[in-house]
Amino acid sequence: MNRKSIILSIKGFRLSKEEYSLIQNEKPWGIILFKRNIKNINQVKSLTIEIKKAMNDSLYPILIDEEGGRVSRLSNIFNTKKCTQYFFGNLFEKNKRIGENIYKEYLYLICKILNNTGININTIPVLDILKNKTHKIIGDRSYSKNLKTIKSLGRICINILNNYKIGSVSKHIPGHGCSNLDTHNNRAVVYDSYNDLLKNDFNAFKKNKSPFVMTAHIVYKKIDPLNVATHSEIVIKNIIRKKLTYKGLILSDDISMKALSKNLLFNAKKAIQSGCNLALYCGGDIKESRILLKGMKKIDDFTAKKTSEFYKFLR
């Protein structure tokens, strides 16, 4: 499969000529959309058609980060300000049946919007455990402090998205709730013991059925004191693949976040070398995108196989 091992973002409501040409010629694995790319349903539909035309691929992966609450890219279409994962977790813990049904109805609505606009991957659920020390960057993006609630609602989310032919991306593997820093702005180091992490934070991702997961830019000091999980072969191969038995595609979190170095190509390459299958760039800068596409290798056989499986799922 002729694809580069990177997911890119774009600048505006339409593809520029340069973006169209770059996508057509260099073939990134997928494109992720943000609020800056979304005005209304018809506009998004036109944009996704244009992207798929550039790739000559009607099933081309187009992602969105639509969690609800603070992280809503569809806010120009649908107001999800109050629809945080914590809101649904709280409902579920008060009344399991009612909470589950309301959450399902919300997910149905989101999925229908995505189906109607040509988006086929959503980067949910967030499976990070909320703790007293958890940084507010996660906060109400988490379902709960309760591991059982997180796993139950995470399964519901993955299953509903599956039913609507939308790929889910569980994040931030192997767990961001144990960090008291925002990895958008800082290098976060977690000092929890290996056994505590395995029992709690990491456990939220065990036997995960999402076709994709997204890594945390966090250093787990007792496991790999030198590298964030995204850049740690120890974490990716020994924890995510072996201990958590994850068998799908591993995406990095955004390589332009300040938890990593300032060199985007270095960040992307190291993520792939460490065991990520795809690197994610959310900055939308055409010059940086060009450098990344020129510098990144094509996807490997495993990623191509899993991509083909995802295409079969979409049909």
C-alpha positions as CSV (number, residue, x, y, z in Angstrom):
1,M,0.0,0.0,0.0
2,N,1.5,3.3,-1.2
3,R,1.0,5.4,2.0
4,K,3.4,7.4,4.1
5,S,3.4,6.6,7.9
6,I,1.9,10.0,8.9
7,I,-1.5,11.6,9.4
8,L,-1.6,15.3,8.5
9,S,-3.9,18.3,9.1
10,I,-4.8,21.1,6.9
11,K,-5.3,24.9,7.3
12,G,-8.8,25.9,6.4
13,F,-12.3,25.0,5.1
14,R,-11.0,23.9,1.7
15,L,-7.8,22.3,0.4
16,S,-5.4,24.8,-1.0
17,K,-3.8,24.0,-4.4
18,E,-0.6,23.2,-2.5
19,E,-2.4,20.9,0.0
20,Y,-4.3,19.1,-2.8
21,S,-1.1,18.5,-4.8
22,L,0.9,17.4,-1.7
23,I,-1.8,14.9,-0.6
24,Q,-2.1,13.6,-4.2
25,N,1.6,13.2,-4.8
26,E,3.0,12.2,-1.3
27,K,0.1,10.2,0.0
28,P,-0.2,10.6,3.8
29,W,-2.0,7.8,5.6
30,G,-4.8,10.0,6.6
31,I,-6.0,13.6,7.3
32,I,-7.4,14.8,10.7
33,L,-9.9,17.7,10.8
34,F,-10.2,20.4,13.5
35,K,-12.6,23.2,14.2
36,R,-10.6,25.5,11.8
37,N,-11.7,23.1,9.0
38,I,-15.4,22.9,9.9
39,K,-18.1,25.5,9.1
40,N,-21.3,23.5,8.4
41,I,-22.3,20.0,7.2
42,N,-22.3,20.8,3.5
43,Q,-18.9,22.4,3.7
44,V,-17.4,19.5,5.6
45,K,-18.9,17.1,3.1
46,S,-17.4,19.0,0.2
47,L,-14.0,19.0,2.0
48,T,-14.0,15.3,2.6
49,I,-15.0,14.6,-1.0
50,E,-12.1,16.8,-2.1
51,I,-9.6,15.0,0.1
52,K,-10.8,11.6,-1.1
53,K,-10.6,12.9,-4.7
54,A,-7.0,13.9,-4.2
55,M,-6.2,10.4,-3.0
56,N,-8.6,8.7,-5.6
57,D,-9.9,6.7,-2.6
58,S,-13.5,6.8,-1.5
59,L,-12.6,5.1,1.8
60,Y,-9.6,7.3,2.6
61,P,-9.1,7.7,6.4
62,I,-10.4,11.1,7.6
63,L,-10.2,11.6,11.3
64,I,-11.7,14.0,13.8
65,D,-11.1,14.7,17.5
66,E,-14.7,15.0,18.7
67,E,-14.9,14.2,22.4
68,G,-17.6,16.7,23.3
69,G,-17.2,19.3,26.0
70,R,-14.0,21.3,25.7
71,V,-12.7,19.2,22.9
72,S,-15.4,19.7,20.2
73,R,-14.5,20.2,16.6
74,L,-18.2,20.1,15.5
75,S,-19.2,23.0,17.7
76,N,-20.2,25.1,14.6
77,I,-22.7,22.3,13.7
78,F,-23.7,20.8,17.1
79,N,-23.3,22.2,20.6
80,T,-21.7,19.5,22.8
81,K,-20.4,21.9,25.4
82,K,-22.1,20.0,28.3
83,C,-21.5,16.5,26.8
84,T,-18.2,15.7,28.5
85,Q,-17.2,12.1,29.1
86,Y,-17.3,13.0,32.9
87,F,-21.0,14.0,32.5
88,F,-21.9,10.7,31.0
89,G,-19.7,8.8,33.6
90,N,-21.6,10.6,36.4
91,L,-25.0,9.8,34.9
92,F,-23.9,6.1,34.5
93,E,-22.8,5.9,38.2
94,K,-26.1,7.4,39.4
95,N,-28.3,5.1,37.3
96,K,-26.6,2.6,35.0
97,R,-29.5,1.9,32.7
98,I,-30.5,5.6,32.2
99,G,-26.9,6.7,31.9
100,E,-26.0,4.1,29.3
101,N,-29.1,4.9,27.2
102,I,-28.5,8.6,27.2
103,Y,-24.8,8.1,26.3
104,K,-25.8,5.8,23.5
105,E,-28.3,8.4,22.1
106,Y,-25.6,11.0,22.2
107,L,-23.1,8.8,20.3
108,Y,-25.8,7.9,17.7
109,L,-26.2,11.6,16.9
110,I,-22.4,12.2,16.6
111,C,-22.0,9.1,14.5
112,K,-24.8,10.2,12.1
113,I,-23.1,13.6,11.6
114,L,-19.8,11.9,10.9
115,N,-21.4,9.4,8.5
116,N,-23.1,12.3,6.7
117,T,-19.9,14.3,6.4
118,G,-17.6,11.6,5.2
119,I,-15.5,11.3,8.4
120,N,-14.7,7.7,9.3
121,I,-12.5,7.8,12.4
122,N,-13.1,9.6,15.7
123,T,-10.4,9.8,18.4
124,I,-12.5,8.6,21.3
125,P,-12.9,7.2,23.9
126,V,-10.6,8.8,26.4
127,L,-9.7,6.0,28.8
128,D,-7.6,8.0,31.2
129,I,-8.4,7.6,34.9
130,L,-9.3,10.8,36.8
131,K,-7.3,11.2,40.0
132,N,-6.8,14.0,42.5
133,K,-3.5,14.8,40.9
134,T,-4.8,14.6,37.3
135,H,-4.0,17.8,35.3
136,K,-7.1,19.8,34.2
137,I,-6.1,19.2,30.5
138,I,-7.7,15.7,31.1
139,G,-10.2,16.6,33.8
140,D,-13.7,16.2,32.6
141,R,-12.5,14.5,29.4
142,S,-12.2,11.4,31.7
143,Y,-15.3,9.3,32.4
144,S,-14.6,8.8,36.1
145,K,-12.2,8.0,38.9
146,N,-13.7,4.5,38.8
147,L,-11.9,2.0,36.5
148,K,-15.1,-0.1,36.0
149,T,-17.0,2.9,34.8
150,I,-14.3,3.8,32.4
151,K,-14.1,0.3,30.9
152,S,-17.8,-0.1,30.7
153,L,-18.4,3.3,28.9
154,G,-15.3,2.8,26.8
155,R,-16.7,-0.5,25.5
156,I,-20.1,1.1,24.7
157,C,-18.4,3.9,22.8
158,I,-16.2,1.5,20.8
159,N,-19.2,-0.7,20.0
160,I,-21.5,2.2,18.9
161,L,-18.8,3.6,16.6
162,N,-18.3,0.1,15.2
163,N,-22.0,-0.1,14.4
164,Y,-21.8,3.1,12.4
165,K,-18.7,2.1,10.5
166,I,-16.5,4.6,12.4
167,G,-13.1,3.6,13.7
168,S,-12.4,4.5,17.3
169,V,-9.1,5.6,18.7
170,S,-8.7,4.8,22.4
171,K,-6.4,7.2,24.2
172,H,-4.0,8.2,25.8
173,I,-2.4,4.7,26.1
174,P,-1.0,3.5,28.4
175,G,-2.6,6.3,30.6
176,H,-2.5,10.1,31.1
177,G,-4.6,10.4,34.3
178,C,-1.5,9.7,36.4
179,S,0.2,12.9,35.2
180,N,-0.2,16.3,36.8
181,L,1.2,18.2,33.8
182,D,-0.2,19.3,30.4
183,T,1.9,17.6,27.7
184,H,0.9,20.2,25.2
185,N,3.2,22.5,27.1
186,N,5.5,20.4,29.3
187,R,7.4,17.2,29.5
188,A,5.5,15.1,32.1
189,V,7.1,12.5,34.3
190,V,5.2,10.0,36.3
191,Y,6.8,8.3,39.3
192,D,4.1,5.7,40.1
193,S,5.3,2.1,40.5
194,Y,5.1,-0.3,37.7
195,N,2.6,-2.5,39.7
196,D,0.4,0.4,40.5
197,L,0.3,1.6,36.9
198,L,-0.4,-2.0,35.6
199,K,-3.3,-2.4,38.1
200,N,-4.9,0.9,37.5
201,D,-4.0,3.3,34.6
202,F,-2.7,0.7,32.2
203,N,-5.6,-1.7,33.1
204,A,-8.1,0.7,31.5
205,F,-6.6,-0.3,28.1
206,K,-6.3,-4.0,28.6
207,K,-7.9,-6.2,25.9
208,N,-8.9,-3.0,24.1
209,K,-11.0,-3.6,20.9
210,S,-10.4,-0.2,19.2
211,P,-8.8,-0.6,15.7
212,F,-6.6,2.3,16.8
213,V,-5.0,3.7,20.0
214,M,-3.2,7.0,20.6
215,T,-0.1,7.2,22.8
216,A,0.6,9.5,25.8
217,H,3.6,11.9,25.6
218,I,4.5,10.9,29.2
219,V,7.7,9.5,30.8
220,Y,6.9,6.6,33.1
221,K,10.0,6.9,35.2
222,K,9.9,3.3,36.7
223,I,9.6,1.8,33.2
224,D,11.7,4.0,30.9
225,P,13.3,6.9,32.6
226,L,14.5,8.5,29.4
227,N,11.7,8.5,26.9
228,V,8.0,9.5,26.7
229,A,5.8,6.6,25.9
230,T,5.4,7.7,22.2
231,H,9.2,7.4,21.9
232,S,9.7,4.4,24.1
233,E,10.3,1.0,22.6
234,I,10.0,-0.4,26.1
235,V,6.6,1.0,26.7
236,I,5.2,0.3,23.2
237,K,6.5,-3.2,22.8
238,N,6.6,-4.5,26.4
239,I,3.6,-2.8,27.8
240,I,1.2,-1.9,25.0
241,R,1.8,-4.9,22.8
242,K,2.7,-7.6,25.3
243,K,1.1,-6.7,28.7
244,L,-2.0,-5.0,27.3
245,T,-2.1,-7.4,24.3
246,Y,-3.1,-4.6,21.9
247,K,-3.1,-5.8,18.3
248,G,-4.3,-2.8,16.3
249,L,-2.6,0.3,14.9
250,I,-0.8,2.6,17.3
251,L,-0.9,6.4,16.6
252,S,1.3,8.9,18.2
253,D,-0.3,11.9,19.9
254,D,0.4,15.2,18.1
255,I,4.2,15.4,17.3
256,S,4.1,19.2,17.6
257,M,3.3,19.2,21.3
258,K,5.9,20.6,23.6
259,A,6.4,17.4,25.6
260,L,8.6,16.4,22.5
261,S,11.5,18.1,20.8
262,K,11.1,21.1,18.5
263,N,12.1,19.1,15.4
264,L,8.9,17.6,14.0
265,L,10.6,15.1,11.6
266,F,12.7,13.8,14.4
267,N,9.6,13.4,16.6
268,A,7.8,11.5,13.8
269,K,10.6,9.2,12.9
270,K,11.4,8.3,16.5
271,A,7.7,7.5,17.1
272,I,7.8,5.0,14.2
273,Q,11.2,3.6,15.2
274,S,9.9,3.0,18.7
275,G,6.9,1.0,17.6
276,C,4.1,3.5,16.7
277,N,2.6,2.7,13.3
278,L,1.6,6.2,12.4
279,A,2.7,9.7,13.5
280,L,0.1,12.5,13.9
281,Y,0.8,16.1,13.0
282,C,-1.9,18.6,13.9
283,G,-0.3,21.9,13.1
284,G,-1.6,22.3,9.6
285,D,1.5,24.1,8.3
286,I,2.1,23.3,4.6
287,K,5.9,23.7,4.8
288,E,6.2,21.4,7.8
289,S,3.8,18.9,6.2
290,R,6.0,18.9,3.1
291,I,9.1,18.2,5.1
292,L,7.4,15.4,7.0
293,L,6.1,13.7,3.9
294,K,9.4,13.9,2.2
295,G,11.2,12.5,5.2
296,M,8.8,9.7,6.3
297,K,8.9,6.2,5.0
298,K,6.0,4.3,3.6
299,I,3.9,2.2,6.0
300,D,5.2,-1.2,6.8
301,D,3.5,-4.5,6.1
302,F,1.8,-4.8,9.4
303,T,0.3,-1.3,9.1
304,A,-0.7,-2.0,5.5
305,K,-2.5,-5.2,6.6
306,K,-4.3,-3.5,9.4
307,T,-5.3,-0.6,7.0
308,S,-6.7,-3.2,4.6
309,E,-8.7,-4.7,7.5
310,F,-10.0,-1.2,8.3
311,Y,-11.1,-0.7,4.7
312,K,-13.0,-4.0,4.8
313,F,-14.7,-2.8,8.0
314,L,-15.8,0.4,6.3
315,R,-17.4,-1.4,3.3
